[in-house]
Amino acid sequence: MARDLRGLHYELDFPMKFRRSFQRSTLLWIGAAAVVGIVFAFMPARTKKVYVAGKKKNEQGKKFLEAGFVVAAAKLAASLLKPVVVGYLTKKMRGAGGKARPAKNW
């Protein structure tokens, strides 16, 4: 029974069989891989057409216009608030700094 199990194990050990086959006929395996690669490279690409119902150009134009207004408003708000934020942070940093630390002499 042990001999039968070893025989079954040998028959089902496909990785070992592929390794031995590759070792015996390396050029054949490399050639086959090259042929398969070339066949896949020259196969026509599968094209699938997808039809999408387009929106009206007028609706798209309105959305772009709205987005442009939002971006412009954000830029304007940022440029107006920048001095306020910088002044606030400067005031906080001056107050939080307190006295300067003495330099360490190593």
DOFIMI-706923 format. One record per residue (C-alpha): y, x, z; residue in one letter; residue number from 1. Coordinates in nm, 4 decimals. Last residue first. Layout:
% DOFIMI-706923
<rec><c2>Y</c2><c1>X</c1><c3>Z</c3><resn>a</resn><resi>NUM</resi></rec>
...
***
This chain:
% DOFIMI-706923
<rec><c2>7.1748</c2><c1>2.7974</c1><c3>2.4905</c3><resn>w</resn><resi>106</resi></rec>
<rec><c2>7.5241</c2><c1>2.6963</c1><c3>2.5725</c3><resn>n</resn><resi>105</resi></rec>
<rec><c2>7.5478</c2><c1>2.3222</c1><c3>2.5639</c3><resn>k</resn><resi>104</resi></rec>
<rec><c2>7.8784</c2><c1>2.1752</c1><c3>2.4491</c3><resn>a</resn><resi>103</resi></rec>
<rec><c2>8.0449</c2><c1>1.9385</c1><c3>2.6924</c3><resn>p</resn><resi>102</resi></rec>
<rec><c2>8.0096</c2><c1>1.5739</c1><c3>2.6065</c3><resn>r</resn><resi>101</resi></rec>
<rec><c2>8.3225</c2><c1>1.3946</c1><c3>2.4853</c3><resn>a</resn><resi>100</resi></rec>
<rec><c2>8.4561</c2><c1>1.1238</c1><c3>2.7087</c3><resn>k</resn><resi>99</resi></rec>
<rec><c2>8.4212</c2><c1>0.7581</c1><c3>2.6168</c3><resn>g</resn><resi>98</resi></rec>
<rec><c2>8.2508</c2><c1>0.6998</c1><c3>2.2826</c3><resn>g</resn><resi>97</resi></rec>
<rec><c2>8.2017</c2><c1>0.3268</c1><c3>2.3245</c3><resn>a</resn><resi>96</resi></rec>
<rec><c2>8.5717</c2><c1>0.2440</c1><c3>2.3069</c3><resn>g</resn><resi>95</resi></rec>
<rec><c2>8.6333</c2><c1>0.4538</c1><c3>1.9984</c3><resn>r</resn><resi>94</resi></rec>
<rec><c2>8.3210</c2><c1>0.3173</c1><c3>1.8306</c3><resn>m</resn><resi>93</resi></rec>
<rec><c2>8.4174</c2><c1>-0.0438</c1><c3>1.9025</c3><resn>k</resn><resi>92</resi></rec>
<rec><c2>8.7672</c2><c1>0.0016</c1><c3>1.7573</c3><resn>k</resn><resi>91</resi></rec>
<rec><c2>8.6272</c2><c1>0.1684</c1><c3>1.4457</c3><resn>t</resn><resi>90</resi></rec>
<rec><c2>8.3696</c2><c1>-0.1095</c1><c3>1.4042</c3><resn>l</resn><resi>89</resi></rec>
<rec><c2>8.6388</c2><c1>-0.3780</c1><c3>1.4229</c3><resn>y</resn><resi>88</resi></rec>
<rec><c2>8.8678</c2><c1>-0.1939</c1><c3>1.1835</c3><resn>g</resn><resi>87</resi></rec>
<rec><c2>8.5861</c2><c1>-0.1405</c1><c3>0.9322</c3><resn>v</resn><resi>86</resi></rec>
<rec><c2>8.4857</c2><c1>-0.5089</c1><c3>0.9520</c3><resn>v</resn><resi>85</resi></rec>
<rec><c2>8.8434</c2><c1>-0.6314</c1><c3>0.9013</c3><resn>v</resn><resi>84</resi></rec>
<rec><c2>8.9084</c2><c1>-0.3846</c1><c3>0.6192</c3><resn>p</resn><resi>83</resi></rec>
<rec><c2>8.5856</c2><c1>-0.4955</c1><c3>0.4401</c3><resn>k</resn><resi>82</resi></rec>
<rec><c2>8.6458</c2><c1>-0.8700</c1><c3>0.4758</c3><resn>l</resn><resi>81</resi></rec>
<rec><c2>8.8729</c2><c1>-0.9101</c1><c3>0.1725</c3><resn>l</resn><resi>80</resi></rec>
<rec><c2>8.6614</c2><c1>-0.6899</c1><c3>-0.0577</c3><resn>s</resn><resi>79</resi></rec>
<rec><c2>8.3426</c2><c1>-0.8608</c1><c3>0.0537</c3><resn>a</resn><resi>78</resi></rec>
<rec><c2>8.4883</c2><c1>-1.2088</c1><c3>0.0087</c3><resn>a</resn><resi>77</resi></rec>
<rec><c2>8.6068</c2><c1>-1.1247</c1><c3>-0.3428</c3><resn>l</resn><resi>76</resi></rec>
<rec><c2>8.2708</c2><c1>-0.9774</c1><c3>-0.4373</c3><resn>k</resn><resi>75</resi></rec>
<rec><c2>8.0868</c2><c1>-1.2824</c1><c3>-0.3013</c3><resn>a</resn><resi>74</resi></rec>
<rec><c2>8.3203</c2><c1>-1.5175</c1><c3>-0.4868</c3><resn>a</resn><resi>73</resi></rec>
<rec><c2>8.2616</c2><c1>-1.3305</c1><c3>-0.8140</c3><resn>a</resn><resi>72</resi></rec>
<rec><c2>7.8840</c2><c1>-1.3420</c1><c3>-0.7653</c3><resn>v</resn><resi>71</resi></rec>
<rec><c2>7.8925</c2><c1>-1.7159</c1><c3>-0.6919</c3><resn>v</resn><resi>70</resi></rec>
<rec><c2>8.1180</c2><c1>-1.7842</c1><c3>-0.9892</c3><resn>f</resn><resi>69</resi></rec>
<rec><c2>7.8868</c2><c1>-1.5899</c1><c3>-1.2213</c3><resn>g</resn><resi>68</resi></rec>
<rec><c2>7.5853</c2><c1>-1.7819</c1><c3>-1.0915</c3><resn>a</resn><resi>67</resi></rec>
<rec><c2>7.7606</c2><c1>-2.1104</c1><c3>-1.1618</c3><resn>e</resn><resi>66</resi></rec>
<rec><c2>7.8461</c2><c1>-2.0003</c1><c3>-1.5155</c3><resn>l</resn><resi>65</resi></rec>
<rec><c2>7.4901</c2><c1>-1.8875</c1><c3>-1.5772</c3><resn>f</resn><resi>64</resi></rec>
<rec><c2>7.3624</c2><c1>-2.2232</c1><c3>-1.4518</c3><resn>k</resn><resi>63</resi></rec>
<rec><c2>7.6075</c2><c1>-2.4121</c1><c3>-1.6721</c3><resn>k</resn><resi>62</resi></rec>
<rec><c2>7.5048</c2><c1>-2.2114</c1><c3>-1.9772</c3><resn>g</resn><resi>61</resi></rec>
<rec><c2>7.1394</c2><c1>-2.2885</c1><c3>-1.9114</c3><resn>q</resn><resi>60</resi></rec>
<rec><c2>7.2136</c2><c1>-2.6612</c1><c3>-1.8946</c3><resn>e</resn><resi>59</resi></rec>
<rec><c2>7.4118</c2><c1>-2.6498</c1><c3>-2.2227</c3><resn>n</resn><resi>58</resi></rec>
<rec><c2>7.1366</c2><c1>-2.4545</c1><c3>-2.3907</c3><resn>k</resn><resi>57</resi></rec>
<rec><c2>6.8975</c2><c1>-2.7424</c1><c3>-2.3340</c3><resn>k</resn><resi>56</resi></rec>
<rec><c2>6.5820</c2><c1>-2.6452</c1><c3>-2.1656</c3><resn>k</resn><resi>55</resi></rec>
<rec><c2>6.2856</c2><c1>-2.5258</c1><c3>-2.3605</c3><resn>g</resn><resi>54</resi></rec>
<rec><c2>5.9441</c2><c1>-2.6868</c1><c3>-2.3388</c3><resn>a</resn><resi>53</resi></rec>
<rec><c2>5.7093</c2><c1>-2.3959</c1><c3>-2.3214</c3><resn>v</resn><resi>52</resi></rec>
<rec><c2>5.4437</c2><c1>-2.3321</c1><c3>-2.5799</c3><resn>y</resn><resi>51</resi></rec>
<rec><c2>5.1944</c2><c1>-2.0619</c1><c3>-2.5029</c3><resn>v</resn><resi>50</resi></rec>
<rec><c2>5.0248</c2><c1>-1.8944</c1><c3>-2.7935</c3><resn>k</resn><resi>49</resi></rec>
<rec><c2>4.7217</c2><c1>-1.6880</c1><c3>-2.7113</c3><resn>k</resn><resi>48</resi></rec>
<rec><c2>4.6691</c2><c1>-1.3636</c1><c3>-2.8850</c3><resn>t</resn><resi>47</resi></rec>
<rec><c2>4.3464</c2><c1>-1.1788</c1><c3>-2.8362</c3><resn>r</resn><resi>46</resi></rec>
<rec><c2>4.4015</c2><c1>-0.8216</c1><c3>-2.9371</c3><resn>a</resn><resi>45</resi></rec>
<rec><c2>4.2066</c2><c1>-0.7035</c1><c3>-3.2352</c3><resn>p</resn><resi>44</resi></rec>
<rec><c2>3.9339</c2><c1>-0.4581</c1><c3>-3.1463</c3><resn>m</resn><resi>43</resi></rec>
<rec><c2>4.0338</c2><c1>-0.1042</c1><c3>-3.2375</c3><resn>f</resn><resi>42</resi></rec>
<rec><c2>4.0441</c2><c1>0.0383</c1><c3>-2.8857</c3><resn>a</resn><resi>41</resi></rec>
<rec><c2>3.7297</c2><c1>-0.1454</c1><c3>-2.7756</c3><resn>f</resn><resi>40</resi></rec>
<rec><c2>3.5310</c2><c1>-0.0040</c1><c3>-3.0666</c3><resn>v</resn><resi>39</resi></rec>
<rec><c2>3.6714</c2><c1>0.3436</c1><c3>-3.0047</c3><resn>i</resn><resi>38</resi></rec>
<rec><c2>3.5718</c2><c1>0.3294</c1><c3>-2.6388</c3><resn>g</resn><resi>37</resi></rec>
<rec><c2>3.2204</c2><c1>0.2075</c1><c3>-2.7233</c3><resn>v</resn><resi>36</resi></rec>
<rec><c2>3.1816</c2><c1>0.4904</c1><c3>-2.9739</c3><resn>v</resn><resi>35</resi></rec>
<rec><c2>3.3064</c2><c1>0.7482</c1><c3>-2.7232</c3><resn>a</resn><resi>34</resi></rec>
<rec><c2>3.0689</c2><c1>0.6205</c1><c3>-2.4542</c3><resn>a</resn><resi>33</resi></rec>
<rec><c2>2.7774</c2><c1>0.6382</c1><c3>-2.6981</c3><resn>a</resn><resi>32</resi></rec>
<rec><c2>2.8705</c2><c1>0.9930</c1><c3>-2.7946</c3><resn>g</resn><resi>31</resi></rec>
<rec><c2>2.8938</c2><c1>1.0979</c1><c3>-2.4308</c3><resn>i</resn><resi>30</resi></rec>
<rec><c2>2.5534</c2><c1>0.9415</c1><c3>-2.3563</c3><resn>w</resn><resi>29</resi></rec>
<rec><c2>2.3889</c2><c1>1.1046</c1><c3>-2.6602</c3><resn>l</resn><resi>28</resi></rec>
<rec><c2>2.5449</c2><c1>1.4403</c1><c3>-2.5809</c3><resn>l</resn><resi>27</resi></rec>
<rec><c2>2.4082</c2><c1>1.4328</c1><c3>-2.2257</c3><resn>t</resn><resi>26</resi></rec>
<rec><c2>2.0475</c2><c1>1.3628</c1><c3>-2.3220</c3><resn>s</resn><resi>25</resi></rec>
<rec><c2>1.8232</c2><c1>1.4930</c1><c3>-2.0428</c3><resn>r</resn><resi>24</resi></rec>
<rec><c2>2.0870</c2><c1>1.5099</c1><c3>-1.7697</c3><resn>q</resn><resi>23</resi></rec>
<rec><c2>2.2229</c2><c1>1.1640</c1><c3>-1.8581</c3><resn>f</resn><resi>22</resi></rec>
<rec><c2>1.8702</c2><c1>1.0189</c1><c3>-1.8494</c3><resn>s</resn><resi>21</resi></rec>
<rec><c2>1.8080</c2><c1>1.1861</c1><c3>-1.5148</c3><resn>r</resn><resi>20</resi></rec>
<rec><c2>2.1294</c2><c1>1.0463</c1><c3>-1.3711</c3><resn>r</resn><resi>19</resi></rec>
<rec><c2>2.0626</c2><c1>0.6987</c1><c3>-1.5133</c3><resn>f</resn><resi>18</resi></rec>
<rec><c2>1.7107</c2><c1>0.6940</c1><c3>-1.3655</c3><resn>k</resn><resi>17</resi></rec>
<rec><c2>1.8392</c2><c1>0.8093</c1><c3>-1.0268</c3><resn>m</resn><resi>16</resi></rec>
<rec><c2>2.0990</c2><c1>0.5322</c1><c3>-1.0265</c3><resn>p</resn><resi>15</resi></rec>
<rec><c2>1.8308</c2><c1>0.2791</c1><c3>-1.1292</c3><resn>f</resn><resi>14</resi></rec>
<rec><c2>1.5937</c2><c1>0.3329</c1><c3>-0.8357</c3><resn>d</resn><resi>13</resi></rec>
<rec><c2>1.3910</c2><c1>0.0128</c1><c3>-0.8892</c3><resn>l</resn><resi>12</resi></rec>
<rec><c2>1.0909</c2><c1>0.1815</c1><c3>-1.0547</c3><resn>e</resn><resi>11</resi></rec>
<rec><c2>1.0809</c2><c1>0.4628</c1><c3>-0.7995</c3><resn>y</resn><resi>10</resi></rec>
<rec><c2>1.0994</c2><c1>0.2189</c1><c3>-0.5087</c3><resn>h</resn><resi>9</resi></rec>
<rec><c2>0.8185</c2><c1>0.0127</c1><c3>-0.6623</c3><resn>l</resn><resi>8</resi></rec>
<rec><c2>0.6049</c2><c1>0.3250</c1><c3>-0.6979</c3><resn>g</resn><resi>7</resi></rec>
<rec><c2>0.6789</c2><c1>0.4268</c1><c3>-0.3402</c3><resn>r</resn><resi>6</resi></rec>
<rec><c2>0.5845</c2><c1>0.0739</c1><c3>-0.2268</c3><resn>l</resn><resi>5</resi></rec>
<rec><c2>0.2589</c2><c1>0.0907</c1><c3>-0.4253</c3><resn>d</resn><resi>4</resi></rec>
<rec><c2>0.1736</c2><c1>0.4272</c1><c3>-0.2707</c3><resn>r</resn><resi>3</resi></rec>
<rec><c2>0.2386</c2><c1>0.2870</c1><c3>0.0762</c3><resn>a</resn><resi>2</resi></rec>
<rec><c2>0.0000</c2><c1>0.0000</c1><c3>0.0000</c3><resn>m</resn><resi>1</resi></rec>
***
